[in-house]
Amino acid sequence: MKIGFWKKLKKPVFSLAPMADVTDSAFRQTILKFGRPAVFFTWFIPADGLASVGKQNLLKDLFFVEKEHPIVAQIFGANPKNIFLASKIIKELGFDGIDINMGCPEKKIMKQGAGAALIDNPNLAKKIISAALSGSGRLPVSVKTRLGNKTTSSSWIKFLAKTDIAALTIHGRLAKDDSKYPADWFEIKKAAAFAKKINPRLLVFGNGDVKNLEEAEIKSELYHLDGIMLGRAVFGNPWLFNKKIKKENIPPKKIIQALLLHLRLFKKYHSYKNPALMKKHFNAYISGWPKVKNLRIKLMKTKNLSEAEKILKFFS
Ligand SMILES: Cc1cc2nc3c(=O)[nH]c(=O)nc-3n(C[C@H](O)[C@H](O)[C@H](O)COP(=O)(O)O)c2cc1C
């Protein structure tokens, strides 16, 4: 079992969830300015694409800077050979670990036999984990998954615990569950206990609907977990991983300055991307202030990010 950087982390481990088109390097660097998760994840990258000649665009999604360490690259796929090749590339890019997505419920991912479809196909999941372990050199391999596909599956979690993965993140929903219903933390606790019984060295993290670090601390203790992965709570709140600061207490000017920093980093590192991806963050930072309705309308009407930058500079 390769544990790598995971063994250096102090428990409970609070990580930033992979979120496609949200948690890019610009956002991760903004978060680092105001707090620090124990570990970052990139969003999921198709192993088939990484193993193909057209990998250049995907490599851009794997961009990170030195201070983002420890950082884990997440991949998905159903072809062990491509998982092997993708893992080799990730190792060469200098990541600290490789995470395999075995929980994405999107139809287009499951149709390929990847993501949450692997829950019903442990034989293939085993080959995929072995391929990642062979390609990753000394890097540890982890898995992010769900409680099951259609029903809760303790056999799935037990199966994963018997493999050589170093860490397992369990999202507290089934693949068919809508995220408007709450994550099932009682089931996460049960699943984690099954996994720990089989492999006490395996790090097990819970994920789903956690709003802040206090809640993360309580949940990791209450449900006997090694840590918590937080996702959507970071939208508009790069202070999420800072124990001493609550966004509610931050003056609007400072929030606008944080958004300005995020926007400038996005322009610096991701100028080739659709600016709409950055615009999606605007509302998250400034929502809930009746007084800034004007600012919100102005920002939404901007035609490009430089225009938005000027407006934010004026208000900051
Ligand atoms: C916009 C968005 C993109 C996501 N992309 C990924 C992804 O690339 N890989 C993954 O494993 N999970 C992905 N997820 C799921 C999150 O990692 C996380 O499991 C989910 O948001 C639940 O955690 P939360 O309630 O703390 O947000 C995504 C979620 C969102 C909202």
The ligand as a Gaussian input file, in Angstrom:
#p B3LYP/6-31G(d) Opt

LIG

0 1
 C      -20.051000      22.053000     -10.174000
 C      -19.649000      20.730000      -9.601000
 C      -18.711000      19.963000     -10.255000
 C      -18.309000      18.723000      -9.714000
 N      -17.300000      18.023000     -10.336000
 C      -16.827000      16.884000      -9.757000
 C      -15.693000      16.204000     -10.289000
 O      -15.068000      16.629000     -11.269000
 N      -15.305000      15.069000      -9.660000
 C      -15.935000      14.570000      -8.548000
 O      -15.529000      13.543000      -8.005000
 N      -16.996000      15.205000      -8.024000
 C      -17.439000      16.354000      -8.578000
 N      -18.469000      17.027000      -7.997000
 C      -19.027000      16.531000      -6.714000
 C      -18.285000      17.200000      -5.545000
 O      -16.925000      16.832000      -5.524000
 C      -18.916000      16.825000      -4.194000
 O      -18.891000      15.420000      -4.048000
 C      -20.368000      17.300000      -4.117000
 O      -20.478000      18.663000      -4.477000
 C      -20.921000      17.107000      -2.702000
 O      -20.142000      17.794000      -1.743000
 P      -20.643000      19.206000      -1.147000
 O      -22.039000      18.981000      -0.637000
 O      -19.660000      19.549000      -0.078000
 O      -20.659000      20.171000      -2.291000
 C      -18.898000      18.246000      -8.519000
 C      -19.864000      19.021000      -7.884000
 C      -20.232000      20.259000      -8.389000
 C      -21.250000      21.086000      -7.647000

